């Protein structure tokens, strides 16, 4: 550049720190959007199973879609999925315990398949009573955690998610938003926390895998530069 000339603001390059922060913010937003739509899709599919078997009952005036689901269920589940999927790798990073157990997409897909199977079993498998069903689903949910996670942070977050989600569901049913047939745990089914626990582990695994993929992309870009 000739002496006396000044660099125009439009051509001014961003420093490496600003570029890194911007890139991470964009990647975080992309991961959140991906997790949201995964949660919406799973909510539509799994809620359809519950409604077809008359496990959950919505008032007729709120059923208004080709999936026979209340309009607010998919976006709520999508938002929760995004929060959970972003929270898991964040907690791992703050604890200094990066999760490296079975970190490949094939394992994540198997985890999703097992979660769908657990939800399917809660709707279609007939047991003599709800206690047997609840114990079976609890064992399957813990087995899912042991097979695809095995981290203390994952187990703790799964339990916390199950507790909070069950509490919110209790409040919704209490206020007449929808209801469960044959409730045996206050206003809901006793196996519901098992479904929420397995769902938390599943979305946590997806979130961790997306975060690991993002780290790989950033590392490759840094290496090229």
N, C-alpha and C positions, 0 to 999 in steps of 0.2 A: 504494500500500500504506500502511495507517495506521501512525502512529508507534508503535513498540514491538513491532510484529508482525515476526516473522522468517519468511523464506521456507523452507518445508519442503524437505528433501532430495529428496523425490520429484518436486517441481515445479521443481527447479533445472535450468536449461538448460545444455546442454553448450556450451563455448566453441567458436569456429570452428576452432581447431587440432585439438581432439579429434574434432570432427565430421568434419573432413577426413581424419584418420588412420583413423577407423572406416570411412568410406566407401571409402577406398582398399583397406583390408584386405578388406572384403566383396567389392569388385570384383575384387581379385586372386584370391580364392577362387573366385568365379564363373568367371573366365577359366580357372583351373586345371581346374575340373570340366568345362567345355565342351571344352577341349583334350584332357582325358583320354578323354572319350567319342568324340571325333573319332578319336583314335588307336586306340581299341578297334575302332571300325567299320572303319577302313582296314586294321587288322591282320587282322580276320576275312575281309575280302574278298580282300586280296592274298595272305594265307597260303593261302587256298582255291585260288587260281590255281596257286601253287607245288606244293601237294600233288596237285592233279588231274593235273599234268604230271610227277609223280614227281621234281620237282627237289629237294624236301625230304622226308625220310622220318622219321616218328616211330614209336616202338615201338607195336605194336597196343594194348597195355594203357593207353596214355595218350590214345588217341583216343576222346573221349567227349563229343561234341556234334554238333548238327545241321550245324555248319560243318566237321566233320572236322578239328578243330584241338585241340592240347593245351590244357588249361584255363588254363595259366599264360601262354600267349603274349599273348592280348588285354590282360590287366591290366598286364603288363610293358611292352608297346608303348604302352598308354595313359599309364602313368606317365612313360615316356621322352618322349612327345609333350608332356605337360604341362610337364615341365622345360624342354624345348627351346623350346616356344612362349612360356614366361615369360622365358627367358634372353635371347632375341633383343632384345626391346625394352629390357630392362634394360641390356644391353651398349651398345645405341645411346645410351641416356640417359647412361651413365657416360662414354662417349667423346665426348659432345657432338655427335654426328652423327645427328640424327633422320632416319629413313629415309622419304623422300617419293616414291620412284620407284614409279609405278603403284599408288597407294594407293587402290584401290577394290575392292569385293567381287567384281566381275566378273573382275578380273585374278587375284584369289586363287582363284576357282573354276577358271579356266583353268589355273592352276599345278597345282591338285590333279588336274585331268584329264590334264595332261601327265605328272605323276608316276605316276598309275595306268597310263598308256600305256607308260611306260618299264618299269614292273614287269611289265606284260603281255608286253612284247617279250622280257624276260629269260626268260619261261617258255614262250612259244609260237612265237617266231621261230627258225627253224633256221638256224644258220650252219655253215660248214665246220669251224670249230674255235672254242674258247673265247676265243682271242686276238682274233679278229675281233669276236666278240660283246662282249668287254670294251671294246675300243676304241670300238665303236659306242655302247655305253651310256655310256662316259665322255664322249664328244662330246655326247650328248643331255643328260647331267646338267649339264655346263658350259653348254650352251645354255639349259637351264632357269634356271640361275643368272643368266646374262646377260640373259635375256628378262624375268625377274620380280624380280630383286634388284639386281645390279650393285654391291653394297656390299662393301668390303673386309672388314668385320666379318662379313658373311654368308658370304663365301667361306671365311674363316678358321675360323669356327665349323662350317661344313659339313665341312671337311677334318678338324677335330678330332673331330666326331661320327662321321664315317666310320671314322676310325682306332680310336676307343674301341669302337664297336659291332662292328667286325670282330674286334677282339681278344676281346671278350666271346663272340662267336659261335664263335670258334676254341676257346675254353675249354669251351663247352657241348658242341661236337661231340667234342672230345678226351675229355671225360668220359662220352660215350655218351648224352647227353640226347636228341639226334637226329643226323641225318647228311644229307649232300648226296650225290646221285648224281654220279659222275664228278668228284670234287674235283680241282682243278688248282692251287690256291693253299693249300698246306699241307693243311688239313682242309676247306676250303670252296671255293666257286667264285670265280674271280678277278674277276668282275664285281660281287660283293657290295658292295664299298666304294662303287661308283657308285650303287647303290640307296640305301644309307644316306646318301650325300651329298645325293642328290635329295630324300630324305625329310626330312632336316634343313632344307633350304632351304624345302620346302613347309610344314612345321609352323612354321618361323620366320615365314613370310609370314602364316600364319593368326594366329599370336600377335601380330604387329605390328598387323594389322588390328583385332583385338579390343582391343588397347591404345589404338589411335587412336580407336576408337569410345567407349571408356571416357572418354578425355580430352575428347571432344566433349560427352558427357553431363554430366561434371563442370563444364565451362565454361558450359554452358547453365544448369545449376542455380545457379551462382555469379552469372551475369548476372541471373537472375530474382530472386535474393535482394537 
